[in-house]
């Protein structure tokens, strides 16, 4: 067989294997998420965690540079030599797909968290309304405690590095039934691609090849604690965005630092209001009126930031990432981010 066909054929074989394994989440849970992956993560974070800058971002930069150079060198007659060029692209994608799934990606196919905790994800309107009221009260109380004035926005006095360090403390206080998501060997970085991430609409991401949490440090700082805790949840072996929001939220509210608590409660309050609007337009208005003006100023700060970077670029990446999530066991796509509200409602009922 011609060698140029080997990697493309292996890509097809890999897809079949991964999709077959996705049918056996308990096997993935035991063999990969609790077996092989923690060892890989330990090595990756030991190798890259101590480096003060993002090695993963630099790796991406180099790969993008060589990709663009390859496209430029093959620009003439690119479509005429479609077969050779197509096989080359498939070969590179085959290597990428293998590394992605081996180093982190198989976590998408583990046992869902709501099944492990035996909690319901679905909730009634009455449950959401009661939960929203509770979250607003928590957010308002923390905002008043921090500022002493219900009309002042919260400003976090820490540097990004201090936030990354403080985030560890929340994971040290996770409840007993979430102890498997303990975080070890810190590898959290300010992304060198914060500007591109802002235009793409991302607050951060996990680099699956270096196991570094990448945080967009341009977004409003009051969001940074919750974003950091979310990306750390990915590092513990969680693929689902709703589950990362859930674990990140728990880690942030269990942190003794009041700014982490505020960041988390502000975050979930916004999602609660959004979920009310999805159920019935205008449903959130009554609850919005109960929120302190200072909290609303933080809402506005967040909205103004993302609006300032809104272009067709973030629309494209939203579409791309939505479909990427759907291909990886998250049928709700980007909507899965808001599903953590249901997890929290179910978890609170379990804890009562």
LOVEXRO-677687 format. One line per 10 residues: number of its first residue (from 1); for each residue z, x, y of N, C-alpha, C. Coordinates in steps of 0.2 Angstrom, whole numbers. Last residue first. Example, Ala and Ser with C-alpha at 12.3 -4.5 7.8 and 13.67 -1.06 7.14 Angstrom:
<rs>
2	35,64,-11,36,68,-5,39,64,0; 39,66,-28,39,62,-22,39,66,-16
</rs>
This chain:
<rs>
352	252,-151,94,257,-156,96,261,-158,90; 242,-144,88,248,-140,90,253,-145,92; 231,-153,87,234,-150,81,241,-147,82; 229,-157,100,232,-162,95,235,-159,89; 224,-144,104,230,-147,107,233,-152,103; 212,-144,96,217,-139,95,224,-141,98; 205,-155,102,207,-155,95,212,-150,93; 203,-149,115,206,-156,114,209,-157,107; 196,-137,112,203,-137,115,206,-144,114; 184,-142,106,188,-138,102,196,-138,105
342	179,-149,118,181,-153,112,185,-149,107; 177,-138,125,181,-143,128,184,-147,122; 167,-131,119,173,-128,118,179,-133,121; 154,-136,123,157,-139,117,165,-137,116; 148,-129,133,153,-134,135,157,-137,129; 140,-120,126,146,-117,130,151,-123,132; 130,-128,120,136,-126,115,142,-123,120; 120,-129,128,125,-135,128,131,-133,124; 111,-119,124,116,-118,130,121,-123,130; 111,-126,108,108,-121,112,114,-120,118
332	115,-134,97,116,-137,104,113,-132,109; 115,-126,86,109,-132,87,109,-135,94; 116,-112,82,120,-116,87,115,-121,89; 110,-104,72,115,-109,70,119,-112,75; 100,-97,79,105,-94,76,111,-98,75; 90,-105,86,88,-101,80,94,-98,76; 98,-108,97,96,-114,92,94,-111,85; 99,-96,104,105,-99,101,103,-104,95; 85,-96,107,88,-90,103,94,-93,100; 84,-107,116,80,-107,109,83,-101,105
322	92,-102,126,93,-109,123,90,-109,116; 85,-91,130,92,-90,127,94,-97,123; 73,-96,136,73,-91,130,80,-91,126; 79,-104,146,74,-107,140,74,-103,134; 85,-95,153,89,-100,151,85,-104,145; 74,-87,157,79,-84,152,84,-89,149; 67,-96,166,64,-93,160,69,-91,154; 77,-97,175,75,-103,172,71,-101,165; 78,-85,180,84,-87,177,82,-94,173; 65,-84,186,67,-79,181,73,-82,177
312	63,-93,197,60,-94,190,63,-90,185; 80,-91,203,73,-90,204,70,-93,197; 96,-89,211,91,-94,207,84,-92,209; 105,-82,217,101,-78,213,96,-83,209; 112,-91,225,108,-86,228,104,-82,224; 117,-99,215,112,-102,219,108,-97,222; 128,-91,211,122,-92,206,116,-95,210; 136,-92,223,133,-86,220,127,-87,216; 138,-105,225,134,-102,230,132,-95,227; 147,-108,214,140,-111,214,136,-108,219
302	158,-100,217,154,-99,211,147,-102,211; 162,-106,229,160,-99,229,156,-97,222; 165,-119,224,159,-118,229,157,-111,229; 176,-116,217,171,-119,214,164,-118,218; 185,-111,227,182,-106,222,176,-109,218; 186,-123,234,183,-117,237,180,-112,232; 193,-130,225,186,-132,226,182,-127,230; 205,-124,226,202,-124,220,194,-125,221; 208,-128,239,208,-121,237,204,-120,231; 210,-141,238,204,-139,242,203,-131,240
292	214,-148,222,216,-144,228,210,-141,231; 208,-163,215,209,-156,215,210,-153,222; 206,-176,215,213,-174,214,214,-166,214; 193,-178,217,197,-180,222,204,-177,222; 188,-177,204,187,-171,209,191,-172,215; 191,-189,198,195,-183,196,194,-177,201; 182,-197,204,189,-199,204,193,-193,203; 170,-191,199,172,-191,207,179,-192,208; 165,-191,186,170,-185,188,173,-186,195; 156,-201,185,163,-202,182,168,-197,184
282	144,-200,190,149,-202,195,156,-202,192; 136,-204,175,135,-201,181,140,-204,186; 144,-201,160,143,-206,165,142,-203,172; 143,-190,152,145,-196,149,143,-202,153; 141,-180,161,136,-181,156,137,-187,152; 153,-180,168,146,-182,172,141,-184,166; 162,-175,159,163,-182,162,156,-185,165; 157,-162,159,157,-166,153,157,-174,154; 160,-157,171,153,-158,169,152,-162,163; 174,-158,171,171,-162,175,164,-163,174
272	176,-148,161,178,-155,159,175,-160,164; 171,-137,167,168,-139,161,170,-147,160; 181,-135,177,174,-136,179,170,-139,173; 192,-133,169,192,-139,173,184,-140,175; 189,-121,163,189,-126,159,189,-133,163; 190,-112,175,184,-112,171,184,-119,167; 204,-114,179,198,-116,183,192,-117,180; 210,-109,168,211,-116,169,205,-118,174; 206,-95,169,204,-99,163,205,-106,164; 210,-91,181,203,-90,180,201,-95,174
262	224,-93,179,220,-97,184,213,-97,183; 227,-83,170,228,-90,168,224,-95,173; 224,-72,177,220,-73,171,221,-81,169; 234,-73,187,227,-73,189,222,-74,183; 246,-71,180,244,-78,183,237,-78,185; 248,-63,165,246,-62,172,243,-69,174; 251,-65,152,257,-66,157,254,-65,164; 240,-74,142,241,-68,146,246,-69,151; 236,-86,138,242,-83,134,244,-76,138; 225,-89,144,231,-93,146,237,-90,143
252	216,-79,138,217,-79,145,224,-83,147; 216,-83,125,218,-77,126,220,-76,134; 210,-96,126,217,-95,124,220,-89,125; 198,-93,131,202,-97,135,209,-96,133; 192,-85,121,193,-82,127,198,-86,131; 192,-95,111,196,-90,110,197,-86,116; 182,-104,118,189,-106,115,194,-101,115; 171,-96,120,175,-99,126,182,-101,124; 168,-93,107,170,-88,111,174,-90,118; 165,-106,103,171,-103,100,173,-97,104
242	153,-108,110,159,-112,111,165,-109,109; 145,-97,105,147,-97,112,153,-102,113; 147,-89,89,146,-96,93,149,-95,100; 151,-77,84,144,-78,87,144,-84,91; 164,-66,83,162,-73,84,155,-73,87; 170,-54,82,166,-56,77,164,-63,77; 176,-48,93,181,-49,87,177,-52,81; 166,-48,102,168,-42,99,172,-43,93; 167,-61,107,161,-59,103,163,-53,99; 179,-59,114,179,-64,108,173,-62,104
232	175,-52,125,179,-48,120,180,-53,113; 169,-61,132,165,-56,129,169,-52,124; 180,-69,136,175,-72,132,171,-67,128; 187,-60,144,190,-63,137,185,-66,133; 178,-59,154,180,-53,150,183,-55,144; 178,-72,160,172,-69,157,173,-63,152; 191,-72,164,189,-77,159,182,-74,156; 191,-62,174,196,-62,168,194,-66,163; 180,-66,183,180,-60,179,185,-60,173; 181,-76,192,179,-78,186,179,-72,181
222	186,-70,204,191,-74,200,188,-77,193; 175,-63,208,180,-60,204,184,-64,201; 158,-69,207,165,-70,210,170,-67,206; 147,-56,201,149,-63,201,156,-64,204; 146,-43,198,144,-45,205,146,-52,206; 148,-38,186,154,-37,191,152,-40,198; 146,-44,170,142,-44,177,148,-44,182; 151,-34,157,153,-39,162,149,-38,168; 149,-31,140,146,-30,146,148,-35,151; 157,-23,127,157,-30,131,154,-28,138
212	149,-14,114,152,-14,121,151,-21,124; 142,-12,102,148,-16,102,152,-15,109; 130,-7,101,135,-2,103,142,-5,103; 122,-17,97,121,-11,94,126,-6,96; 125,-29,104,127,-29,97,126,-22,94; 133,-31,119,128,-27,116,129,-26,109; 137,-46,125,139,-41,121,133,-37,118; 137,-50,143,135,-51,136,138,-45,132; 139,-60,158,140,-55,154,137,-55,147; 133,-71,165,140,-68,167,142,-62,164
202	116,-74,169,121,-72,164,127,-69,167; 105,-76,176,109,-81,175,115,-80,170; 96,-67,179,94,-70,173,99,-76,172; 101,-62,191,95,-66,191,93,-69,185; 112,-56,185,113,-61,190,107,-65,191; 106,-46,177,110,-51,174,111,-57,179; 101,-37,187,97,-41,183,100,-47,179; 114,-33,193,109,-37,197,104,-41,192; 120,-27,181,123,-33,184,118,-37,189; 117,-17,173,112,-22,174,115,-28,177
192	128,-10,170,124,-7,174,118,-11,176; 143,-19,168,136,-18,166,132,-15,172; 158,-12,165,155,-15,170,147,-14,169; 165,-14,148,161,-10,153,159,-15,159; 175,-11,135,173,-16,140,171,-12,146; 183,-8,122,176,-5,124,173,-11,128; 198,-4,113,194,-7,119,188,-4,121; 204,-7,99,199,-2,102,195,-5,107; 206,-24,95,208,-17,94,202,-13,97; 212,-41,95,207,-36,98,210,-29,98
182	213,-54,83,216,-49,87,211,-44,89; 209,-64,76,205,-62,81,208,-57,86; 218,-68,67,213,-64,64,208,-62,69; 227,-76,73,229,-69,73,223,-65,70; 228,-90,75,222,-86,78,222,-79,77; 239,-95,71,233,-97,67,227,-94,70; 248,-89,80,248,-87,74,242,-89,70; 241,-86,97,245,-90,92,244,-87,85; 240,-70,105,236,-76,102,241,-79,97; 244,-59,112,249,-65,112,245,-71,109
172	235,-50,113,241,-48,109,246,-53,108; 226,-55,121,224,-55,114,230,-53,110; 232,-52,134,231,-59,131,230,-60,124; 231,-39,135,238,-42,134,237,-49,131; 218,-36,138,220,-34,131,227,-38,130; 216,-38,151,213,-43,146,216,-42,139; 220,-27,158,225,-32,157,223,-37,152; 208,-19,157,214,-17,154,219,-23,153; 199,-27,165,198,-25,158,204,-23,154; 206,-27,177,205,-33,174,204,-31,166
162	205,-13,181,212,-16,180,211,-23,176; 191,-12,182,194,-9,177,201,-11,175; 189,-21,193,187,-23,187,190,-19,181; 205,-22,203,198,-19,202,196,-22,195; 214,-36,209,213,-31,204,206,-28,205; 217,-48,216,218,-42,219,217,-35,215; 207,-62,218,210,-58,213,211,-51,216; 210,-76,227,207,-70,227,211,-65,223; 208,-94,229,212,-88,225,207,-82,225; 207,-102,244,204,-100,238,208,-94,235
152	219,-114,251,216,-107,251,213,-105,244; 225,-126,252,218,-126,255,215,-119,254; 238,-126,247,233,-129,243,226,-129,246; 247,-111,247,243,-116,252,238,-119,248; 251,-102,239,256,-105,243,253,-110,248; 243,-94,230,242,-94,237,247,-97,242; 250,-95,217,246,-89,219,246,-89,227; 254,-109,216,259,-103,215,256,-96,218; 242,-116,219,248,-116,224,253,-110,223; 235,-112,207,232,-111,214,238,-111,219
142	244,-118,197,243,-110,198,240,-108,204; 242,-131,200,249,-128,201,248,-121,201; 229,-134,198,232,-135,205,238,-131,206; 228,-131,185,224,-127,189,227,-128,196; 236,-141,179,238,-134,178,234,-130,183; 229,-153,184,236,-152,186,238,-144,185; 217,-151,177,217,-151,185,224,-150,187; 222,-153,164,219,-146,166,219,-146,174; 226,-166,164,230,-161,162,228,-154,165; 214,-173,167,219,-174,171,224,-168,170
132	207,-169,155,204,-167,162,210,-167,167; 214,-176,145,214,-169,145,211,-166,152; 211,-189,149,218,-187,149,218,-179,149; 197,-189,147,200,-191,154,207,-188,154; 195,-186,134,193,-182,139,196,-183,146; 201,-198,128,204,-191,127,202,-186,132; 193,-208,133,200,-208,135,203,-201,134; 181,-204,126,181,-204,134,189,-204,136; 185,-194,112,183,-201,115,184,-199,123; 177,-181,103,183,-184,107,180,-190,110
122	174,-168,91,172,-174,94,178,-177,98; 179,-158,83,176,-156,89,174,-162,94; 195,-158,75,189,-161,76,186,-159,83; 201,-145,64,201,-149,70,195,-152,71; 203,-134,54,204,-141,52,205,-146,59; 201,-121,56,207,-124,59,208,-131,57; 189,-120,49,195,-116,47,201,-118,50; 181,-129,57,183,-130,50,189,-126,47; 181,-123,69,184,-130,69,185,-132,61; 174,-111,66,181,-111,68,184,-118,67
112	162,-110,53,164,-113,59,171,-113,60; 159,-95,44,162,-102,43,164,-104,51; 145,-86,50,151,-87,46,154,-94,47; 133,-84,56,133,-88,50,139,-88,46; 134,-75,66,132,-82,68,133,-86,62; 137,-63,61,143,-67,63,141,-74,65; 125,-56,59,127,-60,54,133,-65,55; 125,-47,71,121,-54,71,123,-58,65; 130,-34,70,134,-39,73,131,-46,71; 123,-24,62,129,-22,66,133,-28,69
102	114,-32,55,118,-27,51,125,-26,56; 106,-38,65,110,-42,60,115,-38,56; 101,-27,72,105,-33,75,109,-36,70; 94,-20,62,100,-17,66,104,-22,69; 84,-29,59,88,-26,54,95,-24,57; 77,-31,71,80,-37,68,85,-34,62; 72,-18,74,77,-21,78,81,-27,75; 63,-16,63,69,-12,64,75,-15,68; 55,-27,66,58,-27,60,64,-22,60; 50,-23,79,54,-29,78,58,-29,72
92	42,-12,74,47,-11,79,52,-17,79; 33,-20,67,36,-14,64,43,-13,68; 27,-28,76,31,-31,70,35,-26,67; 20,-19,83,25,-23,87,29,-26,81; 11,-14,74,16,-9,77,21,-13,80; 3,-25,71,7,-22,66,13,-17,68; -3,-27,83,1,-32,81,6,-29,75; -11,-15,84,-6,-16,89,0,-21,86; -20,-18,73,-16,-12,73,-10,-13,78; -25,-30,77,-22,-30,71,-17,-24,71
82	-31,-29,90,-25,-33,89,-21,-32,83; -40,-21,97,-36,-18,91,-30,-22,90; -43,-30,107,-48,-28,102,-45,-25,96; -32,-30,115,-34,-36,110,-39,-35,105; -33,-17,120,-27,-20,117,-28,-25,112; -42,-10,127,-44,-12,120,-38,-15,117; -30,-2,136,-37,-3,135,-38,-5,128; -16,-1,134,-19,-7,138,-26,-8,137; -8,8,128,-13,4,124,-16,-1,128; -1,14,138,-5,18,135,-10,14,130
72	7,2,142,2,5,147,-3,10,143; 14,0,131,10,-5,133,4,-2,137; 22,12,131,17,11,125,12,5,127; 29,10,143,24,16,142,19,15,136; 37,-1,139,32,-1,145,26,4,144; 44,5,129,40,-1,128,34,-1,133; 51,15,136,46,17,131,41,11,129; 59,7,144,54,12,147,49,14,142; 66,0,135,62,-4,140,56,1,142; 74,11,130,69,7,126,64,3,130
62	81,15,141,76,19,138,71,16,134; 88,3,144,84,6,149,79,10,146; 96,2,132,91,-3,134,86,-1,139; 104,13,134,100,13,128,94,8,129; 111,9,145,107,15,146,102,15,140; 118,-1,140,114,-3,145,109,3,146; 126,6,131,122,1,128,116,-1,134; 134,14,139,129,17,135,124,12,132; 142,11,153,139,7,148,133,11,145; 155,23,156,149,19,158,146,16,152
52	165,30,151,167,26,156,161,22,159; 169,31,133,164,33,139,165,28,144; 177,25,124,180,30,128,175,32,134; 168,17,116,173,14,120,176,19,125; 159,23,107,157,22,114,162,19,118; 166,26,95,161,31,97,160,30,105; 175,16,93,178,22,94,173,27,97; 166,5,92,170,5,98,174,12,99; 160,9,80,156,8,86,160,9,92; 170,8,71,167,15,72,163,14,79
42	174,-5,72,179,0,73,175,7,75; 163,-12,68,165,-13,75,170,-7,77; 162,-8,55,156,-6,59,159,-7,67; 174,-14,50,173,-7,50,167,-5,54; 171,-28,53,177,-25,56,176,-17,56; 159,-30,44,159,-30,51,165,-27,55; 163,-31,30,159,-25,33,160,-25,41; 174,-42,31,173,-36,27,170,-30,30; 174,-53,39,180,-50,37,180,-44,33; 160,-55,40,164,-55,46,171,-53,45
32	155,-51,25,153,-48,32,158,-48,37; 162,-58,15,159,-51,14,157,-48,20; 168,-69,21,172,-65,17,169,-58,16; 157,-75,28,164,-75,31,168,-69,27; 147,-76,19,146,-72,25,153,-70,28; 153,-85,10,151,-78,8,150,-74,14; 154,-96,18,160,-93,15,159,-86,13; 140,-99,21,145,-97,26,151,-93,24; 127,-100,15,133,-98,11,138,-95,16; 115,-101,22,117,-107,18,124,-106,15
22	113,-89,27,116,-94,31,118,-100,28; 107,-82,16,114,-81,17,117,-86,22; 94,-87,19,97,-89,13,104,-88,14; 91,-81,31,91,-88,31,94,-91,25; 91,-67,27,96,-70,32,97,-77,32; 81,-67,18,87,-65,16,93,-68,20; 70,-70,26,71,-75,20,78,-73,18; 70,-60,35,71,-67,37,73,-71,32; 68,-49,26,74,-49,30,75,-57,32; 54,-51,23,59,-52,18,66,-52,21
12	48,-50,35,48,-56,32,53,-57,27; 51,-36,37,53,-41,42,53,-48,39; 44,-30,27,51,-30,26,54,-35,31; 31,-32,32,33,-36,26,41,-36,25; 32,-23,43,31,-30,44,33,-34,38; 35,-11,35,40,-14,40,38,-21,41; 22,-9,28,29,-10,25,34,-13,29; 10,-8,34,11,-14,32,19,-15,29; 8,6,36,9,2,42,10,-6,40; 5,11,23,12,12,26,13,7,32
2	-4,2,11,-4,6,18,3,6,21; 0,4,-6,0,0,0,0,4,6
</rs>
